[in-house]
Amino acid sequence: MQITESETSFKTKDAELKAFIARPDDQDKHAAVIVIHEIFGLNDNIRAITRRLASEGYVALAVDLFSAGSNKAICIAQTMSATFSNDTNNIGTRRLISAIDFISLQPYVHKTKIGAVGFCLGGNFAIALACEDKRLKTIAPFYGRNPNLWKIENACPVVGSYPELDPTAAHGKRLKQALDTAQIDNDIKIYPRTLHSFMNEDVKLTYNSEAAEDSWSRMLTFFAKYLT
């Protein structure tokens, strides 16, 4: 599938965020996926994932959460603080809600078919975002720690992927228990003998091709179920 890509930006209530968008190069409307980066920011790996989603038929918007304001260090500190606050209504999720607002207005997007995928801190934000915004139809957290799960009954279906040899595996297990209790469809998998960032090809020490391929396939299957 031919895709088109571009740099873009959108306004939130308190800032303007940079973003990268990739989408099928046609005139049709497509489901959209918000891509939320890990600690490394909006880098080449996240751009590659965004392009892969576009090649699968999605409009993919990768948000640079570290681009709000002129002082990147302060922005990173704000973002990291939000992930450890445990509150699902935080500065990061509010900015990501603005990303949903932005992508919903694009003429090539089905505004009722929006999902999110997040990695590490992005996985945390994906869960928090699902608790705060009913427009999300499905999310895919990868090796993220959980926010407070007391609003999990508001969440959409979840396909989550976690590495066994990482503290976030325990978060994945607790997330599944909470989703099962709330009777929300989920597919949570703990990958044996894997480490944090197993999806990131640029991190050679932890990348695991078998887990990366399987988790990507599971995610696409889940997205096809809830975004078509």
Stockholm file with secondary structure:
# STOCKHOLM 1.0

chainA/1-228         MQITESETSFKTKDAELKAFIARPDDQDKHAAVIVIHEIFGLNDNIRAITRRLASEGYVALAVDLFSAGSNKAICIAQTMSATFSNDTNNIGTRRLISAIDFISLQPYVHKTKIGAVGFCLGGNFAIALACEDKRLKTIAPFYGRNPNLWKIENACPVVGSYPELDPTAAHGKRLKQALDTAQIDNDIKIYPRTLHSFMNEDVKLTYNSEAAEDSWSRMLTFFAKYLT
#=GR chainA/1-228 SS CCEEEEEEEEECSSCEEEEEEEEESSSSCEEEEEEECCTTCSCHHHHHHHHHHHHTTCEEEEECTTCSSSCHHHHHHHHHHHHHSCCSSSHHHHHHHHHHHHHHTSTTEEEEEEEEEEETHHHHHHHHHHHHCTTEEEEEEESCCCCCCTTGGGCCCEEEEEETTSTHHHHHHHHHHHHHHTTCCEEEEEETTCCTTTTCTTCTTTCCHHHHHHHHHHHHHHHHHHCC
#=GC SS_cons         CCEEEEEEEEECSSCEEEEEEEEESSSSCEEEEEEECCTTCSCHHHHHHHHHHHHTTCEEEEECTTCSSSCHHHHHHHHHHHHHSCCSSSHHHHHHHHHHHHHHTSTTEEEEEEEEEEETHHHHHHHHHHHHCTTEEEEEEESCCCCCCTTGGGCCCEEEEEETTSTHHHHHHHHHHHHHHTTCCEEEEEETTCCTTTTCTTCTTTCCHHHHHHHHHHHHHHHHHHCC
//
